[in-house]
Amino acid sequence: MISRLLVLLVVSMLMAVPAASAQDSLRVADDETNILFKNEASGGVTFHSSGLGISFRRGWHLTGYRKQMLDIDFVSLRHPKQYKQPNPYYQDSRPFFFGKLNFVYLLRGGYGRQQILFSKGERSGVEVRYNYYAGASLALTKPVYLDVLVDNPFDTLYRVIETRRYDPNDPDQQSVENIYGPGPFFKGFDQLKPYPGVYGKFAISFEYGGWQQKITALETGVVVDYFPKAVPIMAYNKNENLYVNFYICLHWGGKW
């Protein structure tokens, strides 16, 4: 009886070996389907502590875990002291930024590296990377225009509205009571002024796309912009040369 049990046990073990080998073969086959793509590109939406905008990334694999990256951003930049307020004497007035000289937009372009910390083990896994970039930053200022209430030379009982570029030295614009609301947004784009600078960025990204050839990623980090000449945003507050912002970016793209 014991000899029969031993025979059955040996036979069972011998039958299990091919099954285990087959499972290992399947695992290898599954691993072999994880193709190493050489190129990738993605675009996304960026939210940072002083505005929002759009981003673009282009990557080239240097090794299986390291990539060279092209980084391009176009984002808005707001002053921390700016806020909207209406004219308290006109209920139908529109809120405006009192004391704001310029709207500011940043165009960044640079190169960097991306290093994989934890690769994606399965299709439903998450790949964790850290990224760093550096390059040129260009601030573009667009002057602010306001609808200003001025005296009517033909009728002293009524005031008229004039659209003027905001000037803190203009007597008609030195009081909130004289501002009816913001002027046309697109007015002033022919008066853009550049302020060149540099930037650096460090981030952690999480790539969680369900398909190998597609990119769905969340990136979060800090970006520092420096301008030799302070960018004029507000009239009654100090304008800075250095801007530090935390950001979150959602990216979608593909690999090939």
C-alpha positions as CSV (number, residue, x, y, z in Angstrom):
1,M,0.0,0.0,0.0
2,I,2.8,2.4,0.9
3,S,4.7,1.5,-2.3
4,R,1.6,2.4,-4.3
5,L,1.3,5.8,-2.6
6,L,5.0,6.5,-3.3
7,V,4.5,5.6,-7.0
8,L,1.5,7.9,-7.2
9,L,3.4,10.7,-5.5
10,V,6.4,10.4,-7.9
11,V,4.1,10.3,-10.9
12,S,2.3,13.4,-9.6
13,M,5.6,15.3,-9.2
14,L,6.7,14.3,-12.7
15,M,3.5,15.6,-14.1
16,A,3.8,18.8,-12.3
17,V,7.2,19.6,-13.7
18,P,5.9,20.1,-17.3
19,A,3.0,22.1,-16.0
20,A,5.3,24.4,-14.1
21,S,7.6,24.7,-17.1
22,A,4.6,25.6,-19.2
23,Q,3.6,28.3,-16.7
24,D,7.1,29.7,-16.8
25,S,7.0,29.8,-20.6
26,L,3.8,31.7,-20.4
27,R,5.3,34.2,-18.0
28,V,8.3,34.7,-20.3
29,A,5.9,35.1,-23.3
30,D,4.0,37.7,-21.3
31,D,7.2,39.5,-20.4
32,E,8.4,39.4,-24.0
33,T,5.3,41.4,-25.0
34,N,6.5,44.4,-23.0
35,I,8.0,46.2,-26.0
36,L,10.7,48.8,-25.4
37,F,9.6,51.8,-27.5
38,K,12.4,54.2,-28.6
39,N,10.2,57.4,-28.9
40,E,7.3,59.0,-27.2
41,A,5.4,62.3,-27.4
42,S,2.6,63.7,-25.2
43,G,0.6,66.9,-24.6
44,G,-1.3,68.0,-21.6
45,V,-2.9,70.5,-19.3
46,T,-0.9,72.2,-16.6
47,F,-2.2,73.8,-13.4
48,H,0.3,75.7,-11.3
49,S,0.1,77.9,-8.2
50,S,0.1,81.1,-10.3
51,G,-2.0,80.1,-13.4
52,L,-2.6,77.4,-15.9
53,G,-1.7,76.4,-19.5
54,I,-0.6,73.6,-21.8
55,S,2.5,71.4,-22.0
56,F,4.3,69.2,-24.6
57,R,6.8,66.5,-24.0
58,R,9.0,64.6,-26.5
59,G,11.2,61.7,-25.3
60,W,13.9,59.5,-26.7
61,H,15.1,56.4,-24.9
62,L,18.8,56.4,-24.0
63,T,18.6,53.1,-22.1
64,G,15.8,50.9,-20.9
65,Y,15.3,53.2,-17.8
66,R,16.5,56.6,-18.9
67,K,15.1,59.1,-21.5
68,Q,16.2,62.4,-22.9
69,M,13.2,64.8,-22.9
70,L,12.2,67.9,-24.7
71,D,10.0,70.1,-22.5
72,I,7.7,72.9,-23.7
73,D,5.2,74.9,-21.7
74,F,2.9,77.8,-22.4
75,V,1.2,79.0,-19.2
76,S,-0.2,82.2,-17.6
77,L,1.4,83.9,-14.7
78,R,-0.6,85.9,-12.1
79,H,0.6,88.1,-9.2
80,P,-0.2,86.7,-5.7
81,K,-1.7,90.1,-4.7
82,Q,-4.1,90.6,-7.7
83,Y,-7.8,90.1,-7.1
84,K,-11.0,91.1,-8.9
85,Q,-13.3,93.7,-7.5
86,P,-16.4,95.6,-8.9
87,N,-17.2,99.3,-8.8
88,P,-19.2,99.7,-5.6
89,Y,-21.4,102.4,-7.1
90,Y,-22.5,100.6,-10.2
91,Q,-24.3,97.3,-9.7
92,D,-24.0,96.4,-13.4
93,S,-20.2,96.9,-13.5
94,R,-18.0,94.0,-14.2
95,P,-15.2,92.9,-11.8
96,F,-11.7,94.0,-12.8
97,F,-8.1,93.8,-11.5
98,F,-7.4,97.2,-10.0
99,G,-3.7,98.1,-10.2
100,K,-2.8,95.3,-12.7
101,L,-0.5,96.6,-15.4
102,N,-0.1,93.5,-17.6
103,F,-1.3,90.1,-18.2
104,V,1.7,87.7,-18.3
105,Y,2.3,84.5,-20.3
106,L,5.3,82.3,-20.0
107,L,6.8,80.3,-22.9
108,R,9.3,77.7,-21.7
109,G,11.5,75.5,-23.8
110,G,14.3,73.2,-22.5
111,Y,15.8,69.7,-22.3
112,G,16.1,67.3,-19.5
113,R,16.2,63.6,-18.4
114,Q,13.6,61.2,-17.1
115,Q,14.7,58.2,-15.0
116,I,12.4,55.3,-14.2
117,L,12.3,54.4,-10.5
118,F,9.7,51.6,-10.6
119,S,8.7,50.1,-13.9
120,K,5.2,48.9,-14.8
121,G,5.0,45.2,-14.0
122,E,1.6,44.7,-15.5
123,R,-0.8,46.4,-17.8
124,S,-2.7,47.7,-14.9
125,G,0.4,48.8,-13.0
126,V,1.9,52.3,-12.5
127,E,5.4,53.4,-13.6
128,V,7.0,55.9,-11.4
129,R,9.7,58.3,-12.8
130,Y,11.5,61.4,-11.8
131,N,12.2,64.2,-14.2
132,Y,14.4,67.3,-14.4
133,Y,14.5,70.0,-17.0
134,A,16.3,73.3,-17.7
135,G,16.1,75.9,-20.4
136,A,15.0,79.3,-21.6
137,S,11.9,81.1,-20.3
138,L,10.2,84.0,-22.1
139,A,7.7,86.2,-20.3
140,L,5.3,88.1,-22.6
141,T,3.4,91.0,-21.1
142,K,0.1,92.2,-22.6
143,P,-1.1,95.6,-21.2
144,V,-4.4,95.7,-19.3
145,Y,-7.2,97.9,-20.7
146,L,-10.1,99.2,-18.6
147,D,-13.4,100.8,-19.3
148,V,-13.0,104.2,-17.5
149,L,-15.8,106.6,-16.5
150,V,-14.9,110.1,-17.5
151,D,-16.8,113.4,-17.5
152,N,-19.1,114.2,-20.4
153,P,-18.1,117.6,-21.8
154,F,-21.6,118.0,-23.3
155,D,-23.6,117.0,-20.3
156,T,-22.3,117.3,-16.7
157,L,-25.1,115.1,-15.3
158,Y,-23.8,112.0,-17.1
159,R,-20.4,110.3,-17.5
160,V,-19.2,108.4,-20.6
161,I,-17.1,105.3,-20.8
162,E,-13.7,105.3,-22.5
163,T,-11.4,102.3,-23.0
164,R,-7.9,103.1,-21.9
165,R,-4.7,101.3,-21.2
166,Y,-4.3,101.1,-17.4
167,D,-2.0,103.9,-16.2
168,P,-1.6,104.4,-12.4
169,N,-0.6,108.1,-13.2
170,D,-3.9,108.8,-15.0
171,P,-6.1,110.8,-12.5
172,D,-9.2,109.1,-14.0
173,Q,-7.8,105.6,-13.1
174,Q,-6.5,106.2,-9.6
175,S,-9.8,105.4,-7.9
176,V,-12.0,102.3,-8.1
177,E,-15.0,104.5,-8.4
178,N,-13.9,105.6,-11.9
179,I,-13.5,102.1,-13.3
180,Y,-16.6,100.6,-14.9
181,G,-15.0,97.2,-15.8
182,P,-12.3,95.5,-17.8
183,G,-11.8,96.5,-21.5
184,P,-11.7,94.0,-24.4
185,F,-9.5,91.1,-23.6
186,F,-7.9,90.9,-27.1
187,K,-7.0,94.6,-27.1
188,G,-3.3,95.0,-26.5
189,F,-1.9,91.9,-28.1
190,D,-0.2,94.1,-30.6
191,Q,1.8,95.6,-27.7
192,L,3.4,92.4,-26.3
193,K,6.7,93.0,-24.7
194,P,9.3,90.2,-24.1
195,Y,11.2,89.5,-20.9
196,P,13.8,86.7,-21.4
197,G,14.9,84.5,-18.6
198,V,15.7,80.9,-17.6
199,Y,13.9,78.1,-15.8
200,G,14.5,74.8,-14.0
201,K,12.0,72.1,-13.1
202,F,12.0,68.9,-11.0
203,A,9.0,66.5,-10.9
204,I,7.8,63.1,-10.2
205,S,5.5,61.4,-12.7
206,F,3.2,58.4,-12.6
207,E,2.4,56.7,-15.9
208,Y,-0.7,54.5,-15.5
209,G,-1.9,54.0,-19.1
210,G,-3.6,50.6,-19.8
211,W,-2.0,50.2,-23.2
212,Q,1.8,50.0,-23.9
213,Q,1.7,52.2,-26.9
214,K,-0.3,55.0,-25.2
215,I,0.6,57.4,-22.5
216,T,-1.6,58.5,-19.6
217,A,0.4,60.2,-16.9
218,L,0.2,62.5,-14.0
219,E,3.2,64.7,-13.2
220,T,3.7,66.9,-10.2
221,G,6.6,69.0,-9.2
222,V,8.2,72.5,-8.8
223,V,9.3,75.0,-11.4
224,V,11.5,78.0,-10.9
225,D,11.6,81.0,-13.4
226,Y,14.2,83.7,-13.1
227,F,14.2,87.0,-15.1
228,P,17.2,89.4,-15.0
229,K,14.6,92.2,-15.3
230,A,11.6,92.1,-13.0
231,V,8.3,91.4,-14.9
232,P,5.8,94.3,-14.4
233,I,2.5,92.8,-13.3
234,M,1.1,95.2,-10.6
235,A,1.4,98.9,-10.1
236,Y,1.2,99.1,-6.3
237,N,3.0,95.9,-5.4
238,K,6.6,94.7,-5.8
239,N,7.3,92.9,-9.0
240,E,9.7,90.0,-8.7
241,N,12.6,88.5,-10.7
242,L,12.1,85.0,-9.3
243,Y,9.0,82.9,-9.4
244,V,8.6,79.5,-7.7
245,N,5.5,77.5,-8.5
246,F,4.2,74.1,-7.7
247,Y,2.4,72.4,-10.5
248,I,0.3,69.4,-11.6
249,C,0.2,68.3,-15.2
250,L,-2.0,65.7,-16.9
251,H,-0.5,64.2,-20.1
252,W,-1.8,62.0,-22.9
253,G,0.2,60.7,-25.8
254,G,1.8,57.8,-27.6
255,K,4.9,55.7,-28.0
256,W,6.5,54.2,-31.1
